[in-house]
Amino acid sequence: MKSGQSVVGLENHTSFLHAVREGLLRATALPLMRGRRTQVWEATITDSTGRTVASGRVRLLSLAPDSSIAGETVAVKRYLSPK
């Protein structure tokens, strides 16, 4: 994604396979398709034993600053990292 763009979620499908109450979780995301304006990513969440506890797929729309969607101008929010 180019600097200054916003991302809008178009679709999200997540399956929660096992309950986790504590411990470390690891997320791995792989791009399935990265086009000029849309992207599809697949993610897997595993626990500390390597067991898959959730998996999902999301489709995103990348918007340039000041572009419009559904008649509204997209405002780009900038987040600063805490020091």
N, C-alpha and C positions, 0 to 999 in steps of 0.2 A: 504494500500500500504506500502510495506516495505521501510525503509529508503534508500535513494540513487537511487531509481527507477525513471524512466521518464515515462510520460504518453503521448500517441499519440491518437488523436481523429480519430476514424474510421468512425463514422456516427454522424450527428447532424441534428435533425429536430426540428425547433422552429416555433410555431404559435404565431403571435402577434395579440391579440384580441381587444385591445383598446389602443388608443393613450394616453400618459401621458406626460404632459409638465412640471409639477413640483410636489413636494411632496416626501414623503418617500415611498420607495418600499421595500417589503420583499420577499426574495427568500427562498423557502423550497425545498430541494432535498432529494429524497429517493432512495436508491439502490434497483433496481429490481432484479439484479443478480450480484454477486461478485465471479467470478471464480479465478483460479490461475493466468491467464494472461489477461482475459477480464472482463470488468464491464459494466453494463448498468444502467444508472441513469435517473430518471424522475424529472423534476423541474417545480415548479409553482411559478409565480411572481404575487403578489397581491399589490394593492394600499392601502392607509391608511383607506379606507372604507371596505376593505376585498374583493373587486371585483378582479377577476382574469383578469390580463391584458396580460399575456403571459404564454405559457406552452411549454415544450420541453422534448426531450429525446435524450441522447447522449450515444454512445457506445465507450468505451476506451480500449486501449491496454496498459498494464503495461510492461515496459521493464527494465530488470536488467542493471546495468552499464556495458558498453563495449559489450553489445549484438549487433547483427547486424540485420538490416532490409533493404531489397532491396539492399543488398551489401554494405551498409554504416554502420559504427560503430556509435552507439548512444553516443553522448556526454551529460553527465549530467551537467546541469547548476545549480548552487547553488545561491539562493537568500537570502540576509541577510535582516532582518527586520530593518527599520530605528529606530534610537535611539530617 
